[in-house]
Amino acid sequence: MSGKGTFVAPQSNINLERREELLRRFDDLAAELLYLGLEPEELSARLLATKGKGEGSHDCSHD
């Protein structure tokens, strides 16, 4: 079938770039929260709690 998978690579690349951007922001925010006195265990617990909220509950709004 001609053209099969034509759009897979570009979307995948966009997702990878967005993921990298979000991880950089996460790292910056986590570092600031730790600097402000948040315990690593509190940050970890919060992160684990978001995992249980489900795949469809994320906010896709951009700054």
Secondary structure, 3 states (H helix, E strand, C coil): CCCCCCCHHHHHHHHHHHHHHHHHHHHHHHHHHHHCCCCHHHHHHHHHHHHCCCHHHCCCCCC
